[in-house]
Amino acid sequence: MKYGVNTMVWTTRVGGEIEPLFLRIKKWGFDGVELFLSPEEPADIPAVKRVLDRAGLARTTCSVLPRQANLVSSQAEVRATGVEYLKKCAQRTAELGASLMCGPLHSGLGVMTGARRTRDEWSWCVEGLGSVAPYARSLGVTLCVEPLNRFETYFLNTLQDAARLVREIGEPNVRIHFDTFHANIEEQNPAAALRSVAKELGHVHISENDRGIPGTGHNDWRGVLLTLKAIGYDGWLTIESFAQPEPELAAAAAIWRDLAPSGDALAQRGLRFIKHLARELGADNGQKAVSRKQKAVSGKQKAERKSRAKGQKARRPK
């Protein structure tokens, strides 16, 4: 698997001046970054691509649909705007040198109707994403559609519904984006739900149950990683949590307190946790699992070797 971190851990606005952050991300051991993307942001795609290339970081993008580009709006002109919005984002994703764009690409962020989704809305989404997908495929871009929790969307909440949507769209470059935060709210058993959509899975976001530092809450990390191992997933594990989000992001995600001391602390601690557990479970690129007993024995053996070495050194004639 590849380990990534979303730049929203720090900011939604990315430019060439962020190169020192990219260099730190690389130094910490991440394979790549995920950039928030819209038709306007990042403002200077070539500059961001250059600094990412210099840092040696791969990249993915994430995006959301604003209200005025809602793919399931009852107004045809709004839906058409949504299609063009996603096509532009797919184009900019390719210009960044990325091949995967994820997020709630199905409907307008924060749009609530006060009712369940309708058959018409479902059909409009299938039609809209179905028209975006071939264009994205021509650019080498895969679209990964993310179900969100019920407090952020009424349209797509569960992995089973996401799988149904992907199958009805029927395009090879439309996949499911699984997020541990949303699954913790909507799925009775996130690991089992994840296993059930193995064929449609395309991307994974790592976030704690409170959207803070991965490994500090009650998410079933062992279950999720063992499932990813069992289904042979070798894609991205990308941290998308929030430390001290900017006001606009905080409002969109309903975060009213700091969730970590800093973005740097969140990223480093989250990566250490998920890498350590993945290696322990043998879920990290096919490595064999290391049991607690094996680790204890290994630690004891190292201590014994160190003790023997000290004893031999003490017995040497001076």
C-alpha positions as CSV (number, residue, x, y, z in Angstrom):
1,M,0.0,0.0,0.0
2,K,0.9,3.6,-0.4
3,Y,0.7,6.1,2.4
4,G,-0.6,9.6,1.7
5,V,-1.8,12.7,3.6
6,N,-4.4,15.3,2.6
7,T,-3.1,18.8,2.7
8,M,-6.4,19.8,4.4
9,V,-4.7,18.7,7.5
10,W,-3.0,22.1,7.2
11,T,-4.8,24.2,4.6
12,T,-7.2,24.1,1.6
13,R,-5.0,26.6,-0.3
14,V,-1.9,25.2,-1.9
15,G,0.8,27.0,-3.9
16,G,4.5,26.9,-4.6
17,E,5.2,28.5,-1.2
18,I,4.1,25.3,0.5
19,E,7.3,23.4,-0.7
20,P,8.8,23.3,2.8
21,L,5.7,21.4,4.0
22,F,6.0,18.9,1.1
23,L,9.6,18.3,2.0
24,R,8.7,17.6,5.6
25,I,5.9,15.2,4.4
26,K,8.4,13.3,2.3
27,K,10.9,13.2,5.2
28,W,8.3,11.8,7.6
29,G,7.9,8.8,5.2
30,F,4.7,9.5,3.2
31,D,4.6,8.4,-0.4
32,G,2.4,11.2,-1.6
33,V,-0.1,13.9,-0.8
34,E,-3.7,14.6,-1.6
35,L,-4.6,18.1,-2.7
36,F,-8.0,19.8,-2.4
37,L,-9.0,20.8,-5.9
38,S,-11.6,22.9,-7.6
39,P,-11.6,24.8,-10.9
40,E,-9.8,27.7,-9.1
41,E,-7.7,25.9,-6.5
42,P,-4.7,25.3,-6.6
43,A,-4.3,28.6,-8.5
44,D,-1.0,27.7,-10.1
45,I,-1.1,24.1,-11.1
46,P,2.3,24.1,-12.9
47,A,4.1,25.6,-9.8
48,V,2.5,23.0,-7.5
49,K,3.4,20.2,-9.8
50,R,7.0,21.4,-9.9
51,V,7.4,21.4,-6.2
52,L,5.8,18.0,-5.8
53,D,8.1,16.6,-8.4
54,R,11.1,18.1,-6.6
55,A,10.0,16.6,-3.3
56,G,9.5,13.2,-4.9
57,L,5.9,12.9,-3.9
58,A,3.1,11.2,-5.8
59,R,-0.3,12.8,-5.7
60,T,-4.0,12.4,-5.7
61,T,-6.8,15.0,-5.6
62,C,-10.1,15.4,-3.8
63,S,-13.0,17.6,-4.7
64,V,-16.6,18.5,-3.7
65,L,-19.5,19.9,-5.6
66,P,-20.8,23.3,-4.5
67,R,-24.5,23.9,-4.3
68,Q,-24.6,25.7,-7.7
69,A,-23.1,22.5,-9.3
70,N,-25.3,19.9,-7.5
71,L,-25.3,16.8,-9.7
72,V,-28.7,15.8,-8.4
73,S,-30.5,19.2,-8.5
74,S,-34.0,19.3,-10.0
75,Q,-32.8,22.1,-12.2
76,A,-31.2,20.8,-15.4
77,E,-28.9,23.8,-15.8
78,V,-27.5,23.2,-12.3
79,R,-26.8,19.5,-13.1
80,A,-25.1,20.5,-16.3
81,T,-22.9,22.9,-14.4
82,G,-22.0,20.0,-12.1
83,V,-20.9,17.9,-15.0
84,E,-18.7,20.6,-16.4
85,Y,-17.3,21.3,-12.9
86,L,-16.2,17.7,-12.5
87,K,-14.7,17.6,-16.0
88,K,-12.7,20.7,-15.2
89,C,-11.5,19.1,-11.9
90,A,-10.5,15.9,-13.8
91,Q,-8.6,17.9,-16.3
92,R,-6.7,19.8,-13.5
93,T,-6.0,16.5,-11.7
94,A,-4.3,15.2,-14.9
95,E,-2.4,18.5,-15.2
96,L,-1.0,18.0,-11.7
97,G,0.3,14.6,-12.7
98,A,-2.3,12.7,-10.7
99,S,-4.5,9.8,-11.8
100,L,-7.1,9.6,-9.0
101,M,-9.7,12.1,-7.9
102,C,-11.9,11.3,-4.9
103,G,-14.6,12.8,-2.7
104,P,-18.4,13.1,-2.6
105,L,-18.6,13.7,-6.3
106,H,-22.3,12.6,-6.3
107,S,-24.1,15.7,-5.0
108,G,-23.8,19.2,-3.7
109,L,-21.9,19.4,-0.4
110,G,-24.2,20.4,2.5
111,V,-27.4,20.3,0.4
112,M,-30.2,18.8,2.4
113,T,-33.8,18.4,1.2
114,G,-35.3,17.1,4.5
115,A,-36.4,13.9,2.7
116,R,-34.9,10.7,1.3
117,R,-33.3,10.8,-2.1
118,T,-35.7,10.2,-5.0
119,R,-35.5,7.9,-8.0
120,D,-35.0,10.9,-10.2
121,E,-32.1,12.1,-8.1
122,W,-30.5,8.7,-8.4
123,S,-30.9,8.6,-12.1
124,W,-29.5,12.2,-12.5
125,C,-26.4,11.1,-10.6
126,V,-25.9,8.0,-12.7
127,E,-26.3,10.1,-15.8
128,G,-24.0,12.9,-14.6
129,L,-21.1,10.8,-13.5
130,G,-21.7,8.5,-16.5
131,S,-21.0,11.5,-18.7
132,V,-18.0,12.7,-16.7
133,A,-16.3,9.2,-16.5
134,P,-15.4,8.7,-20.2
135,Y,-13.8,12.2,-20.3
136,A,-11.8,11.5,-17.1
137,R,-10.7,8.1,-18.5
138,S,-9.4,9.8,-21.6
139,L,-7.1,11.8,-19.2
140,G,-6.1,8.7,-17.3
141,V,-8.1,9.8,-14.2
142,T,-10.1,7.4,-12.0
143,L,-13.1,8.9,-10.1
144,C,-13.6,7.5,-6.6
145,V,-17.0,8.3,-5.1
146,E,-17.3,8.8,-1.4
147,P,-20.4,8.0,0.7
148,L,-20.7,10.6,3.6
149,N,-22.5,10.3,6.9
150,R,-26.1,11.4,7.2
151,F,-25.3,14.7,8.8
152,E,-23.4,15.8,5.7
153,T,-25.5,14.4,2.9
154,Y,-28.8,12.6,2.5
155,F,-27.9,11.2,-0.9
156,L,-25.2,8.6,-0.4
157,N,-24.4,7.2,3.1
158,T,-23.5,3.5,2.9
159,L,-20.9,1.4,1.0
160,Q,-23.7,-0.8,-0.3
161,D,-25.4,2.1,-2.0
162,A,-22.0,3.4,-3.3
163,A,-21.4,-0.1,-4.8
164,R,-24.8,0.0,-6.4
165,L,-24.1,3.5,-7.8
166,V,-20.7,2.4,-9.2
167,R,-22.3,-0.7,-10.9
168,E,-25.1,1.3,-12.5
169,I,-22.7,3.9,-13.9
170,G,-20.8,0.9,-15.3
171,E,-17.5,2.7,-16.2
172,P,-14.2,1.0,-15.3
173,N,-12.7,4.2,-13.9
174,V,-15.5,4.9,-11.4
175,R,-14.8,3.3,-8.0
176,I,-15.7,3.6,-4.3
177,H,-13.9,5.9,-1.9
178,F,-14.0,4.4,1.6
179,D,-13.6,6.8,4.6
180,T,-13.2,5.3,8.1
181,F,-14.8,8.3,9.8
182,H,-18.0,8.2,7.8
183,A,-18.2,4.3,7.9
184,N,-17.9,4.5,11.7
185,I,-21.1,6.4,11.8
186,E,-23.1,4.7,9.0
187,E,-22.0,1.0,8.9
188,Q,-22.9,-1.5,11.6
189,N,-19.6,-3.2,10.9
190,P,-17.2,-1.1,8.9
191,A,-14.8,-4.0,8.2
192,A,-17.5,-6.3,7.0
193,A,-19.0,-3.5,4.9
194,L,-15.6,-2.9,3.4
195,R,-15.1,-6.5,2.5
196,S,-18.5,-6.6,0.7
197,V,-17.4,-3.9,-1.8
198,A,-13.9,-5.3,-2.5
199,K,-14.5,-5.4,-6.2
200,E,-15.6,-1.8,-6.4
201,L,-13.0,-0.3,-3.9
202,G,-10.6,2.3,-5.3
203,H,-9.4,4.6,-2.5
204,V,-9.2,4.7,1.3
205,H,-9.2,7.6,3.7
206,I,-7.8,7.2,7.2
207,S,-9.5,9.3,9.9
208,E,-10.3,8.7,13.6
209,N,-13.9,8.5,14.9
210,D,-13.6,12.1,16.0
211,R,-11.7,13.2,12.9
212,G,-8.6,13.6,15.0
213,I,-5.3,11.7,15.1
214,P,-5.6,8.1,13.7
215,G,-5.1,5.6,16.5
216,T,-6.3,7.8,19.4
217,G,-10.0,6.8,19.2
218,H,-12.2,3.7,18.9
219,N,-12.2,2.9,15.2
220,D,-11.7,-0.7,14.3
221,W,-8.3,-0.3,12.8
222,R,-7.3,-4.0,13.0
223,G,-10.5,-5.0,11.3
224,V,-10.1,-2.5,8.5
225,L,-6.4,-3.3,7.9
226,L,-7.0,-7.1,8.0
227,T,-9.9,-6.7,5.5
228,L,-7.7,-4.6,3.2
229,K,-5.1,-7.4,3.4
230,A,-7.6,-10.1,2.8
231,I,-9.0,-8.5,-0.4
232,G,-5.6,-7.7,-1.7
233,Y,-5.9,-3.9,-1.7
234,D,-2.7,-2.2,-2.7
235,G,-3.8,1.4,-3.2
236,W,-3.6,4.5,-1.1
237,L,-4.1,4.8,2.6
238,T,-4.5,8.6,2.9
239,I,-4.8,10.4,6.2
240,E,-7.7,12.9,6.0
241,S,-8.1,14.2,9.5
242,F,-8.2,17.7,10.8
243,A,-6.0,19.4,13.4
244,Q,-7.0,23.1,13.6
245,P,-9.0,23.6,10.4
246,E,-9.5,27.0,8.7
247,P,-12.9,28.6,9.4
248,E,-14.5,27.7,6.0
249,L,-13.4,24.0,6.4
250,A,-14.4,23.9,10.0
251,A,-17.9,25.1,9.1
252,A,-18.3,22.6,6.3
253,A,-17.1,19.7,8.5
254,A,-18.8,21.0,11.7
255,I,-15.5,21.0,13.7
256,W,-15.7,23.4,16.7
257,R,-12.5,22.6,18.5
258,D,-8.8,21.7,17.9
259,L,-8.4,18.0,17.2
260,A,-4.6,17.9,17.4
261,P,-1.8,20.1,18.6
262,S,-0.8,20.9,15.0
263,G,-1.1,19.5,11.5
264,D,2.5,18.2,11.7
265,A,1.8,16.3,14.9
266,L,-1.4,14.8,13.5
267,A,0.4,13.6,10.3
268,Q,3.5,12.2,12.0
269,R,1.6,10.4,14.8
270,G,-1.1,9.1,12.4
271,L,1.5,7.7,9.9
272,R,3.5,6.0,12.7
273,F,0.4,4.4,14.0
274,I,-1.0,3.1,10.8
275,K,2.4,1.9,9.4
276,H,3.2,0.1,12.7
277,L,-0.1,-1.6,12.8
278,A,-0.1,-2.5,9.1
279,R,3.3,-4.1,9.5
280,E,2.3,-6.0,12.7
281,L,-0.7,-7.4,10.8
282,G,1.2,-8.2,7.6
283,A,-1.0,-5.8,5.7
284,D,1.8,-3.6,4.4
285,N,2.6,-4.7,0.9
286,G,2.5,-8.4,1.7
287,Q,4.8,-8.5,4.7
288,K,4.3,-11.3,7.1
289,A,2.4,-10.5,10.3
290,V,4.5,-10.1,13.4
291,S,2.7,-11.3,16.5
292,R,3.0,-9.6,19.9
293,K,4.7,-12.8,21.2
294,Q,7.2,-12.7,18.3
295,K,7.9,-9.0,19.0
296,A,8.4,-9.8,22.7
297,V,10.7,-12.7,21.9
298,S,12.6,-10.6,19.4
299,G,13.0,-7.8,22.0
300,K,14.2,-10.3,24.6
301,Q,16.7,-11.8,22.2
302,K,18.1,-8.3,21.4
303,A,18.4,-7.5,25.1
304,E,20.2,-10.8,25.7
305,R,22.6,-10.1,22.8
306,K,23.3,-6.7,24.1
307,S,23.9,-8.0,27.6
308,R,26.3,-10.7,26.3
309,A,28.2,-8.1,24.3
310,K,28.6,-5.9,27.4
311,G,29.9,-8.9,29.4
312,Q,32.4,-9.9,26.7
313,K,33.7,-6.3,26.5
314,A,34.0,-6.2,30.4
315,R,36.1,-9.4,30.4
316,R,38.6,-8.3,27.7
317,P,42.1,-7.6,29.1
318,K,43.1,-4.0,29.2
